Amino acid sequence: MEISIIALPLIASIISGFFGKLIGDRNSEIITSLMVSISAVLSAFVLYQVIFNQYQDNIIIATWISSGTLDVNWSMKIDSLSAIMLVVVTSVSSLVHIYSIGYMSHDPHKPRFMAYLSLFTFAMLMLVTSDNFIQLFFGWEGVGLCSYFLIGFWFKKETANAAAIKAFVVNRVGDFGFALGIFLIFYLFGTVNYSEVFELIPSIIDKNLVFLGIQVNAIDLICLLLFVGAMGKSAQIMLHTWLPDAMEGPTPVSALIHAATMVTAGVFLVVRCSPIYEYSELALNVITIVGMSTAFFAATVALVQTDIKKIIAYSTCSQLGYMFFATGVGAYNIAMFHLFTHAFFKALLFLGSGSVIHAFKDEQNINNMGAVWKKLPYTYVLMIIGTLALTGFPFLSGFYSKDAIIEFAYLKGNTTGYYAAGIGILTAFLTSIYSWRLIFKTFHGEYNNKNIKIEETHESPLVMLIPLILLSIGAIFAGYTFKDLFIGHGGLNNFWRDSIFFLEPLSTDHPPFWFLVLTPILVIVSIPIAFYLFVKNKNLPKQIANVNKPLYLFLLNKWYFDELYDVLIVHPSKKLGLFLWKFFDVKFIDGFGPDGISAFIKKCSLKANKFQSGYIYQYAFVMLLGFSALLTFLIVK
């Protein structure tokens, strides 16, 4: 049964990808959606077994590599951590598959799209069920490759191609660090299997290495290199630039990549490697700083964006920052709790935005929308639910998971924890402002679209609304239902068991009452503030932007990261490439290589051709010269 969970999406991908034209569009959609949905049901059953029967197993599917001390298997590790990820990945993926039937109804390449979605799901499942770093890396690169296919699905669109390449290249930067981390693990331990590596970690606590001329602790170096890979995959600050551009792909892709699969892989990696990270205070502090910086940065940028999908994309980036600084303060279970709840409400928001885009005939600028809440009543209500959950409105799923992260950061008790808690509260307020800005500008106010009459807008079909309704159930109830399982001390002892390692138990203290109510109050207060700014007094935001023009441009240009990378990396790389091409390739290699040799042979052949004159006396003269040379050689010898 367990193997079927990962095998079914792969089979669905092969059928739709290679035989889609034979079986037809509709059958491709049905087969892929059905098989991934079966995987979701089986994953739910596995999670049930893990929760209530303490089930865990390591199923060896096949032997992969056996060379010296390197023994790597294709395997399926079932424990609490992988069971949670199985449910998150397969449930969101199955709903995205079903939603795509309606959203991609006018696309001529539906079988290819469904094949990519299923292959993406398979790669992610291989990643989360691995019991070794090599299989993890296989799934890691698999989701990277599939993201390239999906982001650039509309390959005739130049911006989609550019976005796909950008995502691929930026992720390769992170993956280089990740690969170095795996090499270092094998160098130090002679194995890449989780259980063996984690068992040997305490034996190298005091071991130092020289890396790039700097002496560094071996565990610190392993953790930092692995985290570089996590930064790229989970779009943390400095390696985040690919994520907003990835919105060029179809909306179901955005929901799949940014809600439950690819971007959560980095968080999963850190949590899976908690037995390593718990011995590296340096790495945990770095993760906390990077996480809280990402959360704040992305929230500030989302305040001024006008593309509905990019606003939600930056929201994803910000929420991933929360997850990382949760791991940085040692609250790995809380990070997984937020990953779990976030998957539901973020997929809901992405698919809801797709419903809006569908109604506006591919319009994505929220300034060209407005006043359609009566025309799209179901989408409106469902996106309200997603927004309430995202902002951490009391008693919805985001309230339980996000506030828990802020509270545990505060309870950490050190300077980094206090800073993270403060940034977390400020970011929660900004999140609420930009989230309600999206809702109010999209559904309220005046109708601003000059190309489409308001009568032409329409609600999405049932095949698109049903996934939204199911996701909304998770957005409302997932936090309350699973909080004791993820966070409760009994749940921690009984559920997580050996899948997460804590060197020191998490604090059981409670923050002061004022701290507990501060974030919910800010979240609630932000709603009327946003309503006043973006509905009642729409000129005020423009006036604020004009007064603070440099700051507004700074945020509008996303802190100028893309421009900075163009100056520091892209343009110098182009100039270096042109120099190497024109000098080394054309003049040196071609000049002395194929072009030089061919030119020399041609020149010699032209000279030799002059001897073919047809005159007997010239042939006799050449023969005489040759005979004289031969005779001289024989005499000298």
N, C-alpha and C positions, 0 to 999 in steps of 0.2 A: 504493500500500500504506500509506504513512504517513498519508494523509488518512483511510483506513479506521479507523485507531486511534481517532480522535476522532469520526468519523461514526457508527460502529456503536452506541456507547452512546446517542447522541442519537436515532437511529432506534428503538432498543429502547425508549427512554423514551416516544416518540410513540406507538408501537404499543400498549404496555401502558397508557399513560395515557388515550388516546382510544378505543382499541378493545378494552380489557380485558374489558368485559362481553360483547362479541361473540365473542371467541376463548376466553374462559373463564380461570379462575384458573391452571390447570396450564399452559396454553399461554403465558400471560403470564410465568410463572416460567421456563419453558424458554427462551423467546425472549430475555428479558433476560439470563439467566445465560449462554446460548450466545454471544450477541453480545459481551458484555463479556469472556468467556473468549477469544474469537477476538482481541479487542483485546490481551489479555494475551500471547497467543502471538506476535502481530505485534510487540509491544513488545519481547519477548525477542529476536526476530530483529534488530530495529533495534539493540539494545544489543550484540548479537554483532557486527554490522557496524561499530559504533563502536569496539569494543575491538580487533578483529582487522584491520579494513580502514581504520581512521582515517576512517570515514565521517562527514561532517557536511554539512548542507544547510539552506537557508532557503526553504521552499516557500511561494510566494504563492498563497493560495487565492482571494482576491478583494480588490479595492480597497474600502476602507471609507469613509475620510474624505480628501478632497483639497480643502483650503481654505487659500490663501496658502502659508505655509511648513509647514503641518500636513499631512503625508502619513502616513496610517495604513492599514495593510493587515490583513486577516485572513490570518494566516500560520502556519506551523508550523516553528519553529526547532529543528533537530535538531543537538544537540551532546552532549558527554559528560554535562553536567548535566541536560539535559532527558531524555536517554535513561534515566538512572538513575531519574528521577522517573516516567517513563512505566511502567517495570517495576514500581516500588513501588505506584503508584496502581492500575494495571490488575490486577496479580496479587492484591493484597489485596481489591480491589473484587469481582473475580470469585469469590473464595472466600466473601466475605460474601454475595454473591447466592445462591450454592449453599446456604450455611448457612441463609439466610433461608427457603428452601423448607421446611425442617423446623421451624425456630423459630416461624415465622408461620403454621403449618399451620391453627391454629384461628381466625385472624383473618379477618373477613368482607371486608376491603378489601385483599387481597393485590395485585391489579394496580396499585392506586394506590401502594402501598409500593414495589413493584419499579420503577415508573416514577420515583419520587423518587430511588431509589438510582442508577439509570442516569443521570438528569439531573445528579445530584450528581457522578458520575464524569465526565461530559462537561464540566461547568464546570471541574473541577479540571484536566482535560487541556488545556483552552483556556488556563488560567492558566500551566501549566508549559511550554507550547510557544510562547508569545507571543514576538515579537521587538520588542515595544514596550510602553510603560507603559499605553496605553489598553486594549489587548487583555488585558493582565495585570489591569487594574482590572475589566474585564468578567468575567473568570473569578473574580476575587476576590469581587465582589459576587454572582456566581452561586452560589458555594459557600455564601455567607452566607445567601442566600435559601433554598437547598435545605436548609440546616441548620435553618432556621426550620420548614420543612415537616416534616422528619424528627423533630426533637425534639418538636414538637407533633403528631405523627402521631395519637396517641390524644387527639384534640381535645376529647372529652367529659370528659376528666380535667383538673380545674382546675390541678393542679400542673404538668402537661405544657404547658398553655397559658402559664402564668406563666414556666416555664423557657424556652420558645421565644421569648417576648417579651424576656426578660432577655438571652438570647444575642444576639438581633437588635439590641437597644439598645446593649449594651456594645460590640459590634463596630462599631456606627456611630460611636462615640467614636473608636476607633482609625482607622476608615476616613476620618474627617474629616481627621486628621493626614496620612494617606496621600495623600488627594486634594490637600491643600495642597502636599505634596512634589512631586506630579506637575505642578501648576500652576507651581511655582517652577522646575522643570526646563525647562518650555516657555518660561517668561519669560526664563530665562537663555540658553537654547540655541536656541530657535525650533524644536525638534524633540523628539519623544518616543521615537524609535527607539533601541534599546539601543546599536547600533554607533556611531551618530553622537554620542550623549550621552557614552559612555565615552571616545571619542576626544577630545572637547573638555574633559573634566574638568581635565586639567593646566593649561589656559589660564586657569582662574579660581581657582587655588590661593590667591592673595592678595586676592581680591575679598571685600569686606565688605558686608553689608546691615543695614538697621535693621529689626528685627522686634519688634513690641510694645514699641517704645521702647528696645530694647537692640541695640547693634551686635554683630553676630555674623558669623563667617566663612560665606560662601555654601555651601561644601561641608559644613561642620558642620551648617548648618541643613537642607540637603537630607537628609543622613543621619539626623538626629534625627527629622525629620518622617516619613520613610519607616519608621523604626523604631517610631514610635508606632502605625502601621498594623500592623506585625509583632507588636507587643505585644498588640494586641486579638485578632488572628486566632490567635496561638499562645499565648494565655492566660498572659502573663507577669504578674508580681506587680503589683497595682493594677488591671489589666484582666483578671484571671483569674476573677472571681466567677461568670461564666456557665458555666464548664466543669463543675464538679461537679453543678450543677443540670441540665445537659444529659443526665444519666443517666436523666431521666424518659422519654426516648424508648426505643424497643425496643433490646435489646442489640446487634443487628447494626449499628444506627446508631452506637452508642458505639464499636464496633470500627472502623467506616469513618471516622468523624469524627476519632477520637482516636488512631488508629494510623498512617494513611498519607496522609490527605488534608488536610482543612481546617487542623488545627493545625500541620501541617508547612509550610504556605504561607508563614508568617512567616520561618522559617529559610531556605526557598528564596529568598525575596526578598532577604535580606541577602547570601546567597552569590552570587546572580545579580548583585547590585550591588557585588560586591567591588572592581571598578575605581573605584567612588566611595568606598567605606568605607576603602580602603587609604590615602587621603589625609586622613582625619579621625581623628586620634588621640583627640580628645575623644569622638566617637561610639563608637569601639571600646571605650574605657574605660567609658562608660555602659552599653553592651551587656554587657560583662563583669560589671559590678556588678549589673545587673538580672538577668542569667542566673543568677549564683551565689546571689543572694538568693531567686529563685524556686525554685531547686533545693532549698535548705535549708528554706524556708517550707513548700513542699508536702510534703516528707518528714516534717516535724514534725507536720503536720496529719493525715497518713495514719496516724500511729502510733495514733491514738485513734478513728478512724472505725469504724463498725460495718456500714455498707452496703458489700457486696462490690464493687459497681460504682464507688462513690465512692472507695474505697481505690485502685482501679486508675486512676481518673480523676486523682486527686492524684499518683499515680505518673507518669502521662503529663506532667502539669504540671511535675514535678520533672525528668524526663528532657529535656523541652524546654529547661529552664534549662541543663542540661549542653550542649545543642547551641548555645545562644546564647553561653554564655561561651567555647565553642570558637571561634566566629566572632569574638568580642571579642578573643581573643589571636592572631587571624590564621590560625587553623588551619581554614580553610573546608572543606578536603577531609575533615578529621576529623569536622567537624560533619555533613557529608553521609554519612560512613561510619556514624555513630551513627544518623542518620535512617533509613538503609537497614536496619540490623540491628534497630533498635527497631520498625520497622513489622511485622516478623515476630513477635517475641516479645510485643509488646503486643497485636496482633490475636489471637494465640493465647490470651493471658490474658483478654481481653474475651470472646471466643467461648467459652472454657472456663468463665468465670463464668456465661455464658448457659446453658451446659449444666447447671450446678449449679442455677441458678434454675429451669430447666425441670424438673429432677428434684424440686425442692421446691415446685412449683406456685406460682411467682412470689414465693417468699420470698427476700428479699435481705439480711436481717440475719444476720451470721455468728454472732451469739450464739444464734441459733435453729437452728443446724446442728450438725455434729459426728458423728464415728464412722461416716461413710458411705464411707470409702475402698474398702471391699470391695464396696459396692453400686454404686459408680461407678468401677470400676478404670481404664478407659481415660481418662476425664476427669481422674482423679487423677494418673495418670502424665504426661499431656500438660501439665497445669497445673504439675507439678513441673518439667518441662523449661522451660516459660515462666518460672517463678520463678528457676531457676538462671541462665537467660540474662539476665534483668532485673537480678539482683543482681551480675552480673559474675563468676560462678563460673568458675574457670580452664578455658579452652579451649572455652567456649561463646561465642556471638556477642557478647553484651554485654561479655564480658571484653576482647575485642580493641578494641572501639570506645570503651567508657567509659573504660578505663584509658589509652587513647591520648589522650583529651581531658585527663585529669588530668596526664599526663606532659608534654604540650605546654604546658599552663598553667604548669607548674613551669619548663620550659625557656625560657619567655618572659623570665624573669629580672628582671622589674620587680615592684614592690609589688603591683599588681593581680593579676598572674599568680600570685604566691605565695599571696595570699589565696584566689584562685579554686581553686588546687590543694588548699589546706587544707580549704576548704568542700566541695570535691568528694569528698575522702576521707571526711570526717565524714558527708556525705549518703549516700555508698555504704554506710556502716555502718547508718545509719537505714533506708535502702531495704531492706537485707537483713532487718532486724528486722521491719518492718511487712509485708514480703512473706511471710515465714515465719509470722508471726502469722496472716495470712489462711489459709495452707495448713493450719496446725495446728488452728485454731478451726473451719475448714470440714470437714475430713476426719478429724480425730483427736479424742481425748478422749471425752466422753460425748455421747450423742444428746440434744439439748436442745429439739427441736421438739414442742410439745404439740398442734399442730393436725393434723400428718401423722404417721402411723405409719412407722417406718423401713422396714417391708416395702413401703410404697407408693412409696418412692423408687426410681428406675429409671435406667438408663443411657440416654443420648440415642440416637436412631436414626442409622443409618449416614450419612445425608445430612448430618448435623451433625458427625459424627466425622471424616469424610474431610477436610474443610477444616482441622480441627484437626491432623490427622496431617501434612498438607502444610506447614502453618505451622511445625510442630515441626521439620521438616527444615531450614527456613530458620533457625529459632532456634538449632539446633545447629551448622550448617555454614556459614552466611552469613559469619560473622566470619572464620574461618580461610581460607575460599575466596577472599574478596575483599580481605583486608587488604593484600596487596602491590599490588593494583590501585589501591586508594584512598590508601594511605599510602606505599608503597614509592617510593623516589626514581625508579626506572625507570618504575614505574607512573604516578607523578605527571607525568613528562615526556611519556610516551607517551599517557596516557589523558586527563587533564584538558585539556591543550593550552591553548586560549584561553578556555575556558568559566569558568575561575577565574583571577583576577589576583592575583599576589603582588608587592608593591612590593619586599619583601625576601624572599629564600628562607627557608623554615622551617629551624629548627635541625636539624642532623644529629647533635647530641650525644646521649648517653644519660644519663638521670638516675642517681644512685647506686643501688646494688643494694638498699639498705634501703628506698628510696622505691618501687622497682619491686614489692617483695614486700609492702609495707605494706597496700595495699588488698586484695589477694587473701587475706591472712591474716585481716584484719578480717571479710571476707565469710564465710570458712569458720568462724571462731570464733563468728560471730553465730548460726549454725544451732543448736548445742547451747544457747546462751543463750536463744534464742526457744523452743526445745522445753521447757526448764526453766520458763520464765515462763508459757507458755500451755497446757502439757499436764501437767507434773509438779506444779507449784506454782501453780495457777490463782488462788489468793488473793493472791499477792504483787503482781501488777499493781494489784489493787484497793487494797491497802495503800499502795502507792507513790502511787496517785492520791489517796487520802485525805490522806496526809501533805503532798502538793503540790497541794492543791485549787485554789488560784488558777491555777497553771500548767496543770493538767489542764483546767480550764474555759476557759482562754485557747486551748488547742489544740483542744478540743472545739468551740468557737465560731469556729474557723478564723481566729484572731487578730482577731476582731471586725470584719473588713473590711465585711461586709454591714451590721452594726449602725452602723458609722461612716458608710457611704454613706447609710443611711437618715436619719441625723441631719443630715448635711451637704448632701445632695443631694435625696433622695426627698421627705422631709417639707417642706422649704422650697419645693421645686418644686410640690408639691400645694397648699400655702398660697398661693403666688403665682398658680397657675392658678385657684384658687377666687376670689381677689381680682379678677383680671382678668376672670373670667367674670361675677361678680356686679356689679362696678362698671362696667367698660368695655363688656362685651358687653350685659348686661341693661339697665343704667340709661342708659349713654351712647349706645352704638350703636343698640340697639333702641329706647331711649326717644326719641332724636332722629331715628332712622331710620325703619324700617318701622312700628314701633308708634306713634311720634309722628305721622307723616304720616297713617296710617290713622285715628288718633284725631281728628286735626284735620279730615280730610275727613268723617268720620262726624258730627262736631259741626256742621260747616257744612251738611251735608245735612239734619240734623234741624231746623236753623234755617230753611233754605230751604223745607222741607216745610210750614212754618206758612203760607207764602203760598198754598199749594194748598188754599184753604178752600172754593172753589165759589161764593163770593159775587161778583156782577158788579161791585159798587162797589169791591171791593178790587183786582180785576184792572184796573179803569179807573184807580184811584189809582196802581198800579204803572206802568201805561202812561204816565200823566201825568208821573210822576217821571222815567221814562226819556226822554220827549220833552223835558222841561225840561233834563235833563243834556246831551242831544245838542245842543239849541239853544244852551245856554251855551257848550259847547265850540266850536261853529262861530263864534259871535260873538267869543269871545276870540281865536280863531285869526286 
